[in-house]
Amino acid sequence: MTGVLRLRSLRLLVLAVLAFAGLLVVSGCGSDDDSGGGPATAAAGGGGEAKEVTKLKLQYGWTVDEGLVGEVVAIKQGFFEEEGLDVEIVPGGPNNDGVASVASGRAQVGVAAESPPVMLAASQGIPVKAFGAQLQSHPYAYFALPDTPLDSPEDLKGKTVGVPPPAVGMLDAYLKDNGMTKDDLGGVKSVSFDVGPLLQRRVDVWGGWLTDRAQLRLLPEGYRVLRYADSVPLYGGVYYANPRFLQDEPEKAQAFLRAVAKGWSYARANPEEAAQIFVDAYPNSEGKSSVESIVEAQRTLSPFMWTETSEAGGYGAMTEAAWQEQLDLWEQTGQFDRGDVPAVEDVMTLDVLDATRDDRTAGN
């Protein structure tokens, strides 16, 4: 995916189980090519009075892309430093979604592409827990060429749908929510994350991301779209940590969330400046981002990030009811076959959000 969200393969969770159970450490430290530039950190100092600063590693679930604009702004504008944090962004990638790194404590905070990796990890006893969410709904979608009817979920019937292997579970949930199963389709094909199979008509429908600018530019004008969020509730860009970190050092998690909320609010108010900050920090990020493309990406993300829920509850807001709905749907579609069905309190906590609510809603 180019953009904020890419589904991670279930095999990554299996690797995370093995890494954690075997006391291995998945470093998550990428090369400069993975990160798109040198690592961005919140550097302490600056000539003023010295203050105690805590180092904190932020493990991203993919190579650096525009899903980290707010975090990079928070670093470069000194919002993390104001909170006493020296934050280093650690990129992930195709073979490292970061779960093992956060579970082992090598990184203190992670950003998962969406809520399922956290739910699935919790079901397998991997110690991670969500404490905030960038996006109130998921910018995943199903796409078709202009001459293929795709105006409602019913239009999927009889069509061949191409999705990456890790997206099969999301397809199951989407079909279940709309009264269908894969038997109603013309077939499901395993494809990669690019739109090639759709353009070559090897599939009738392709699953991708509304934020994936590089791929969507390849589609002809008038292409059809079914938004995933119109049917299935999923959080995107989920902040998570080891529950022990949240319990033993809650003030650091709170400081992180206050600063990142400032970063994204700043980016919302100053999109061009925020885009320039990001491009300067990561000139070779995924998709070879330009200022214009980052502004476009922020515009695409905005309705997913800034909703009635986040306007009222502040950036990062979540609800227990929404998480329970997601857990129920994943249970109904057999997604927890590798472990136990987790209780909602084992998957998420509102403690950090509650403690920072006034600060996160101050600019709303």
C-alpha positions in Angstrom: 0.0 0.0 0.0 1.0 3.5 -0.6 -0.9 5.4 2.0 -1.8 4.9 5.6 -3.2 1.5 5.6 -2.1 -1.9 4.3 -3.4 -5.2 5.7 -0.8 -7.4 7.2 -0.6 -11.1 6.4 -1.7 -13.5 9.1 1.7 -15.1 8.7 3.2 -11.9 10.2 1.2 -12.7 13.4 2.5 -16.2 13.3 6.0 -14.8 13.1 5.2 -12.5 16.0 4.0 -15.5 18.1 7.2 -17.4 17.3 9.4 -14.4 18.0 7.7 -13.6 21.3 7.4 -17.2 22.5 11.1 -17.8 21.6 12.2 -14.5 23.2 13.5 -13.4 19.9 13.5 -9.7 19.0 12.3 -8.5 15.7 14.2 -5.3 15.4 12.1 -3.5 12.9 15.1 -1.3 12.1 15.1 -0.7 8.3 17.7 0.6 6.0 17.5 4.1 4.7 15.7 2.7 1.7 13.0 1.2 3.9 12.5 4.4 5.9 12.6 6.8 3.0 15.4 8.8 4.6 17.2 9.1 7.8 15.3 8.3 11.0 13.2 11.2 12.3 13.6 11.8 16.0 12.4 14.3 18.5 15.8 15.8 19.6 16.1 17.3 23.0 18.1 20.3 23.8 18.1 23.4 21.6 20.1 25.8 23.7 17.5 26.2 26.4 17.5 24.8 29.9 18.2 21.1 29.8 15.3 18.9 30.7 15.0 15.2 31.3 13.9 13.5 28.1 12.7 9.9 27.7 13.6 8.0 24.5 10.6 6.3 22.9 10.5 4.1 19.8 7.5 4.3 17.6 7.2 1.2 15.5 5.3 1.7 12.3 3.6 -1.2 10.6 4.9 -0.4 7.1 7.6 1.6 5.4 7.2 5.3 6.1 4.4 6.9 4.2 1.8 9.8 4.7 0.2 7.9 7.6 3.0 9.4 9.7 2.6 13.1 8.7 1.2 14.1 12.1 3.9 12.2 13.9 6.7 13.7 11.8 5.2 17.2 12.3 5.1 16.5 16.1 8.8 15.7 16.0 9.9 18.6 13.8 7.7 21.2 15.6 9.0 20.1 19.0 5.6 18.8 20.3 7.2 15.6 21.6 10.1 17.5 23.1 7.7 19.7 25.0 6.3 16.5 26.5 9.7 15.2 27.5 9.9 12.6 24.8 12.7 11.9 22.2 10.7 9.9 19.6 12.3 7.7 16.9 10.2 6.4 14.1 11.1 2.8 13.3 9.7 1.6 9.9 8.3 -1.9 9.4 7.7 -3.5 6.1 6.4 -6.6 4.2 8.0 -9.0 6.7 7.6 -7.0 9.9 4.4 -5.4 11.0 6.0 -4.5 14.4 3.8 -6.5 16.7 6.7 -8.7 18.1 8.8 -5.6 18.5 6.2 -3.8 20.7 5.2 -7.0 22.5 8.8 -7.6 23.5 9.3 -4.0 24.6 11.9 -3.2 22.0 9.5 -0.4 20.8 7.2 1.3 23.3 4.4 2.2 20.9 3.2 0.7 17.6 0.9 1.9 14.8 -1.1 -1.0 13.3 -2.7 -0.6 9.9 -6.1 -1.4 11.3 -7.7 -3.1 14.3 -7.6 -6.8 13.3 -3.9 -7.3 13.9 -4.3 -6.1 17.5 -7.4 -8.3 17.9 -5.7 -11.3 16.4 -2.5 -10.8 18.4 -4.6 -10.6 21.7 -6.4 -13.8 20.8 -3.0 -15.6 20.6 -1.8 -14.3 23.9 0.6 -11.7 22.4 0.8 -8.8 25.0 -0.4 -5.8 23.0 -3.3 -3.4 23.7 -4.8 -0.5 21.7 -5.0 2.9 23.3 -6.0 5.2 20.5 -6.8 5.3 16.7 -5.8 7.7 14.0 -8.8 6.9 11.8 -12.4 6.4 12.9 -13.1 4.2 9.8 -11.0 2.3 7.3 -10.1 3.7 3.8 -10.1 0.3 2.2 -12.4 -0.2 -0.9 -13.3 -2.5 -3.7 -12.6 -1.1 -7.2 -13.8 -2.0 -10.7 -13.3 -0.6 -14.2 -15.9 1.8 -15.6 -17.8 -0.8 -17.6 -18.2 -3.2 -14.6 -21.4 -2.4 -12.5 -20.3 -1.9 -8.9 -22.8 0.4 -7.2 -23.8 -1.7 -4.2 -22.4 -4.8 -2.3 -25.0 -6.9 -4.2 -23.0 -6.2 -7.4 -20.2 -8.4 -6.2 -22.3 -11.5 -6.8 -20.9 -13.5 -9.6 -17.8 -11.4 -9.9 -14.2 -12.5 -9.4 -12.6 -10.5 -6.6 -8.9 -10.1 -6.3 -7.4 -9.4 -2.9 -4.0 -9.9 -1.2 -4.0 -13.1 1.0 -4.2 -11.1 4.3 -7.3 -9.3 3.0 -9.4 -12.4 2.7 -10.6 -12.0 6.3 -11.8 -8.5 5.6 -13.6 -9.8 2.5 -15.3 -12.4 4.6 -16.4 -9.8 7.1 -17.7 -7.5 4.3 -19.7 -10.3 2.7 -21.1 -11.4 6.1 -22.2 -7.9 6.9 -24.1 -7.8 3.6 -25.7 -11.2 3.8 -23.3 -13.0 1.5 -20.4 -15.5 1.5 -17.6 -16.2 -0.9 -19.9 -18.8 -2.5 -21.9 -15.9 -3.9 -18.9 -14.6 -5.8 -17.5 -15.8 -9.1 -14.3 -16.6 -7.3 -11.6 -15.1 -5.1 -8.1 -14.7 -6.5 -4.9 -14.0 -4.5 -3.2 -10.9 -5.9 -0.5 -8.5 -4.8 -1.0 -4.9 -3.7 -1.0 -3.4 -7.2 -3.9 -2.8 -9.5 -2.4 -4.7 -12.4 -4.8 -7.7 -12.2 -7.8 -5.4 -12.6 -6.3 -3.5 -15.5 -5.5 -6.8 -17.2 -9.0 -8.0 -16.5 -7.8 -11.1 -14.6 -10.2 -10.0 -11.9 -13.5 -8.1 -12.0 -13.0 -6.3 -8.7 -9.8 -5.4 -6.9 -9.4 -4.6 -3.2 -7.2 -1.6 -2.4 -6.9 1.7 -0.6 -8.5 5.0 -1.3 -5.2 6.5 -0.1 -3.1 4.5 -2.6 -2.4 7.4 -4.9 0.2 5.6 -7.0 -2.2 2.8 -7.9 -5.4 4.8 -8.3 -3.7 7.1 -10.8 -3.4 4.0 -13.1 -7.1 3.5 -13.2 -9.1 5.0 -16.1 -11.5 7.9 -15.4 -14.9 6.8 -14.1 -13.7 3.7 -12.2 -16.2 2.2 -9.7 -15.7 2.2 -6.0 -17.3 0.4 -3.0 -16.1 1.9 0.3 -15.4 -0.7 2.9 -16.3 1.7 5.7 -19.9 2.0 4.4 -20.5 -1.6 5.7 -17.8 -2.7 8.1 -16.6 -0.8 11.2 -12.8 -0.9 11.5 -10.4 1.5 13.1 -7.3 2.5 11.1 -3.9 3.5 12.3 -4.3 1.9 15.7 -1.9 3.0 18.4 -1.0 0.0 20.7 1.5 -0.9 23.3 2.5 -3.7 25.7 -0.1 -3.6 28.5 2.8 -3.5 31.0 4.1 -0.2 29.5 0.6 1.3 29.7 0.2 0.2 33.3 3.7 1.0 34.6 4.4 4.2 32.6 1.0 5.7 31.8 2.4 9.2 31.8 4.6 8.4 28.8 1.7 7.0 26.8 -0.3 10.1 27.7 2.5 12.4 26.7 2.8 10.6 23.4 -0.9 10.9 22.6 -1.0 14.6 23.5 1.9 15.4 21.3 0.7 13.4 18.3 -2.7 15.0 18.6 -1.0 18.4 18.3 0.9 17.1 15.3 -2.1 16.0 13.4 -4.1 19.1 14.4 -1.3 21.2 13.1 -1.2 19.3 9.9 -5.0 19.7 9.5 -4.7 23.5 9.9 -1.5 23.8 7.8 -1.6 21.1 5.2 1.0 22.6 2.8 3.5 23.3 5.6 2.9 19.9 7.1 3.5 18.2 3.7 6.7 20.2 3.3 7.9 19.1 6.7 7.2 15.5 5.9 8.9 15.6 2.5 11.9 17.3 3.9 12.2 14.6 6.6 11.5 11.7 4.2 12.3 12.7 0.6 12.3 9.1 -0.5 9.3 7.8 1.3 7.0 5.2 -0.3 5.7 6.5 -3.6 8.4 9.2 -3.9 6.0 11.7 -2.3 5.9 15.3 -3.3 4.3 18.1 -1.3 1.3 18.1 -3.7 0.8 14.4 -3.2 1.0 14.6 0.5 -1.5 17.4 0.6 -3.8 15.3 -1.6 -3.3 12.3 0.8 -4.2 14.5 3.8 -7.4 15.6 2.0 -8.3 11.9 1.4 -7.6 11.0 5.0 -9.5 13.9 6.6 -13.0 12.4 6.5 -11.7 9.2 8.1 -9.8 11.0 10.8 -12.0 14.0 11.6 -15.5 12.7 12.3 -18.2 13.5 14.8 -16.5 11.1 17.2 -13.1 12.7 17.0 -14.5 16.2 17.0 -16.3 15.4 20.3 -13.7 13.1 21.8 -10.5 14.5 20.3 -7.9 13.1 18.0 -7.4 9.3 18.6 -10.9 8.7 20.1 -12.3 5.2 20.3 -15.3 3.6 21.9 -15.6 0.2 23.6 -18.8 -0.4 21.7 -17.1 0.0 18.4 -14.3 -2.4 19.4 -16.9 -5.0 20.6 -18.7 -4.7 17.3 -15.5 -5.5 15.4 -14.7 -8.4 17.7 -18.2 -9.9 17.2 -17.9 -9.7 13.4 -14.5 -11.2 13.4 -15.8 -14.1 15.7 -18.8 -14.7 13.4 -16.5 -15.0 10.4 -14.2 -17.5 12.1 -11.2 -15.2 12.3 -10.0 -16.3 15.7 -9.4 -20.0 14.7 -5.7 -19.7 15.8 -6.6 -18.6 19.3 -9.3 -17.7 21.8 -11.9 -15.0 21.2 -10.5 -12.1 23.2 -12.6 -10.0 25.6 -12.8 -6.3 24.7 -10.8 -5.3 27.8 -8.0 -7.5 26.6 -7.8 -5.7 23.3 -8.2 -2.0 24.1 -8.2 0.5 26.9 -9.7 4.0 27.2 -7.4 5.0 30.1 -4.9 7.0 28.0 -7.7 8.8 26.0 -9.6 9.6 29.2 -6.5 11.1 30.8 -5.7 13.3 27.8 -9.2 14.3 26.7 -9.1 17.9 27.6 -5.7 18.4 25.8 -6.8 16.5 22.7 -10.1 18.5 22.3 -8.6 21.9 23.1 -8.3 22.9 19.4 -11.6 21.5 18.3 
